Amino acid sequence: MSFLLRVVLPDKPGSLGAVATALGNAGADILGVDVVERGQGHAVDDLAVELPVGRPPDVLITAAESVPGVEVESVRPHSGRLETHRELELIDQIAGDPDNGFQLLADGVPRIFRAGWALIAARENGSSHRLAESTAAPETRAGDLPWLPLDKATVLDPAVHWVPEPWSDLDTELAAAPFGPKARALVVGRPGGPAFRPSELARLTHLAGIVVTVLGP
């Protein structure tokens, strides 16, 4: 079975190799690695790993954290290898089919950000609605989203930013980025975490901005 392991480790030579060795000794096969964030003496990496049938995912945590200075932020099921740096491919698809651009974006964002779902929300005259949504988006009406419009990409905290309850079920981490000059946002949900990092918010902002440029405001 495959899992996605997010680890925080010292940003120094040999750290990732030590983690890879520890995981290998625990019987895990590493399928791919993606750098999520680097800075302030640490790195955050996503590792796609495969375990033999019958081995619990807890062994991944034990193995990785046996390396000094390493912390496992999350472990969750994952299908296959990592799909890294897919933003340009998605932008090309949208540019080639602008009439379906909103839907293509909503469908593509979860794969890029390893999230569960995405939607594009718009607010007008005190009420909000969806312009597009991925297949796994919660089936509920948005209601009013008073935090629209956004000045910048942000992590949505349901205690601060009102959202429909199903959006935050299953300990879902939420992030949103402005989507054009109107009161619209690209919202991404990641059930079970991990939390969205500043680098991921920056990527979400850039992607939304480029798509708006391609499709027009």
C-alpha positions as CSV (number, residue, x, y, z in Angstrom):
1,M,0.0,0.0,0.0
2,S,1.2,3.5,-0.8
3,F,1.4,6.4,1.6
4,L,2.4,10.1,1.4
5,L,4.7,11.0,4.2
6,R,5.4,14.7,5.0
7,V,8.6,15.1,7.0
8,V,10.4,18.1,8.6
9,L,14.1,17.6,8.7
10,P,17.3,19.6,9.1
11,D,18.3,21.3,5.9
12,K,21.8,19.9,5.7
13,P,23.6,17.3,3.5
14,G,22.7,13.8,4.4
15,S,19.5,14.3,6.2
16,L,17.2,13.1,3.4
17,G,19.5,10.2,2.7
18,A,19.4,9.2,6.4
19,V,15.6,9.2,6.3
20,A,15.6,7.2,3.1
21,T,17.9,4.6,4.6
22,A,15.8,4.4,7.8
23,L,12.6,3.9,5.7
24,G,14.3,1.3,3.6
25,N,15.4,-0.6,6.7
26,A,11.7,-0.6,7.7
27,G,10.7,-2.3,4.5
28,A,9.4,0.8,2.7
29,D,10.1,1.5,-1.0
30,I,10.4,5.2,-1.8
31,L,8.5,6.1,-5.0
32,G,9.2,9.8,-5.2
33,V,10.3,12.9,-3.3
34,D,9.1,16.5,-3.6
35,V,10.5,19.5,-1.8
36,V,7.6,21.5,-0.3
37,E,9.6,24.2,1.5
38,R,13.1,25.2,2.6
39,G,14.2,27.8,5.0
40,Q,15.3,28.7,8.6
41,G,17.5,25.7,8.8
42,H,14.9,23.1,8.0
43,A,13.3,21.5,5.0
44,V,9.8,20.1,4.4
45,D,9.6,17.1,2.0
46,D,6.8,14.9,0.8
47,L,7.8,11.3,0.3
48,A,5.6,8.8,-1.6
49,V,6.4,5.4,-0.1
50,E,5.1,1.9,-0.5
51,L,4.8,-0.6,2.3
52,P,4.4,-4.4,1.9
53,V,0.9,-5.7,2.5
54,G,0.2,-6.1,6.2
55,R,2.7,-3.6,7.5
56,P,1.1,-0.7,9.4
57,P,1.9,2.9,8.5
58,D,3.1,3.5,12.0
59,V,6.4,1.9,11.1
60,L,7.0,4.9,8.7
61,I,6.8,7.3,11.6
62,T,9.0,5.3,13.8
63,A,11.6,4.8,11.1
64,A,11.7,8.5,10.0
65,E,11.8,9.9,13.5
66,S,14.7,7.6,14.4
67,V,16.8,10.1,12.5
68,P,17.9,12.9,14.8
69,G,16.0,16.2,14.2
70,V,13.4,14.6,11.9
71,E,9.7,15.1,12.6
72,V,6.8,13.4,10.7
73,E,4.1,15.9,10.1
74,S,1.5,13.6,8.6
75,V,1.0,10.2,7.0
76,R,-1.9,9.5,4.7
77,P,-2.8,7.0,2.0
78,H,-1.6,7.9,-1.5
79,S,-2.1,6.5,-4.9
80,G,1.2,5.9,-6.7
81,R,4.0,8.3,-7.5
82,L,4.1,12.0,-6.9
83,E,2.9,14.3,-9.7
84,T,5.3,17.2,-9.2
85,H,5.5,20.5,-11.1
86,R,2.2,20.0,-13.0
87,E,1.1,23.7,-12.9
88,L,2.4,24.4,-16.5
89,E,0.6,21.3,-17.9
90,L,-2.7,22.4,-16.3
91,I,-2.2,26.0,-17.6
92,D,-1.7,24.6,-21.1
93,Q,-4.9,22.6,-20.8
94,I,-6.8,25.6,-19.7
95,A,-5.4,27.8,-22.5
96,G,-6.4,25.2,-25.0
97,D,-10.0,24.9,-23.7
98,P,-10.9,28.3,-22.1
99,D,-14.6,27.6,-22.2
100,N,-14.1,24.9,-19.6
101,G,-11.2,26.7,-17.8
102,F,-12.9,27.0,-14.4
103,Q,-13.8,23.3,-14.4
104,L,-10.3,22.2,-15.5
105,L,-8.8,24.3,-12.8
106,A,-11.0,22.9,-10.1
107,D,-10.3,19.3,-11.3
108,G,-6.6,19.9,-11.6
109,V,-5.7,21.7,-8.3
110,P,-6.3,18.7,-6.0
111,R,-3.7,16.6,-8.0
112,I,-1.1,19.4,-7.9
113,F,-1.5,20.2,-4.2
114,R,-2.3,16.6,-3.0
115,A,-5.6,17.7,-1.7
116,G,-9.0,16.1,-1.5
117,W,-11.0,18.7,-3.4
118,A,-11.1,22.3,-4.9
119,L,-13.8,24.8,-5.8
120,I,-14.1,28.3,-7.2
121,A,-16.4,30.4,-5.0
122,A,-17.8,33.8,-5.9
123,R,-19.7,36.4,-3.7
124,E,-22.2,38.8,-5.0
125,N,-24.9,40.9,-3.3
126,G,-24.3,39.3,0.1
127,S,-24.5,35.7,-1.0
128,S,-22.0,33.2,-2.4
129,H,-22.1,30.5,-5.0
130,R,-19.8,28.1,-6.8
131,L,-18.5,28.6,-10.3
132,A,-16.8,25.2,-10.5
133,E,-16.0,22.3,-8.2
134,S,-14.0,19.1,-8.3
135,T,-15.8,15.8,-8.0
136,A,-15.0,15.3,-4.3
137,A,-16.0,18.8,-3.2
138,P,-18.5,18.7,-0.3
139,E,-22.1,18.7,-1.6
140,T,-23.5,21.8,0.1
141,R,-24.5,25.3,-0.8
142,A,-21.8,27.8,0.0
143,G,-24.1,30.3,1.8
144,D,-22.5,33.7,2.4
145,L,-18.7,33.8,2.6
146,P,-18.2,37.2,4.3
147,W,-14.3,37.0,4.0
148,L,-14.6,37.4,0.2
149,P,-12.9,39.2,-1.5
150,L,-9.4,38.2,-0.3
151,D,-6.4,40.4,-0.3
152,K,-4.0,37.4,-0.4
153,A,-3.9,33.7,-0.1
154,T,-4.7,32.5,3.3
155,V,-5.3,29.4,5.5
156,L,-8.9,29.4,6.3
157,D,-9.7,28.9,10.0
158,P,-13.4,27.9,10.4
159,A,-13.3,29.7,13.8
160,V,-12.4,32.9,12.1
161,H,-13.6,32.5,8.5
162,W,-17.1,31.2,8.3
163,V,-17.5,28.2,6.0
164,P,-20.2,25.5,5.6
165,E,-19.6,22.8,8.2
166,P,-19.0,20.0,5.6
167,W,-16.0,22.0,4.3
168,S,-14.2,21.4,7.6
169,D,-15.4,17.9,8.3
170,L,-12.7,15.1,8.7
171,D,-10.2,17.6,10.1
172,T,-10.0,19.2,6.7
173,E,-7.3,21.9,6.2
174,L,-8.5,24.7,4.1
175,A,-6.7,27.3,1.9
176,A,-8.0,30.0,-0.4
177,A,-6.4,32.4,-2.9
178,P,-7.9,35.4,-4.7
179,F,-9.2,34.6,-8.1
180,G,-9.3,37.8,-10.2
181,P,-10.4,41.3,-9.3
182,K,-13.9,40.3,-8.4
183,A,-15.0,38.7,-5.0
184,R,-13.9,35.2,-6.1
185,A,-11.5,32.7,-4.5
186,L,-10.0,29.3,-5.4
187,V,-10.6,27.2,-2.3
188,V,-8.7,23.9,-1.6
189,G,-9.6,21.3,1.0
190,R,-7.1,18.7,2.3
191,P,-9.0,16.2,4.6
192,G,-6.8,15.0,7.4
193,G,-4.1,17.5,6.7
194,P,-1.3,18.3,6.6
195,A,-1.6,22.1,7.0
196,F,-0.9,24.3,4.0
197,R,2.6,25.7,4.1
198,P,3.5,29.3,3.1
199,S,5.2,28.0,0.0
200,E,2.0,26.2,-1.0
201,L,0.0,29.3,-0.5
202,A,2.4,31.1,-2.8
203,R,2.1,28.5,-5.5
204,L,-1.7,28.6,-5.2
205,T,-1.6,32.4,-5.6
206,H,0.6,32.2,-8.7
207,L,-1.5,29.5,-10.3
208,A,-4.7,31.4,-9.7
209,G,-3.2,34.6,-11.0
210,I,-1.9,33.0,-14.2
211,V,-5.2,31.3,-14.9
212,V,-7.1,34.6,-14.5
213,T,-4.7,36.2,-16.9
214,V,-5.3,33.4,-19.4
215,L,-9.1,33.4,-19.1
216,G,-9.6,37.1,-18.4
217,P,-11.2,38.7,-15.3
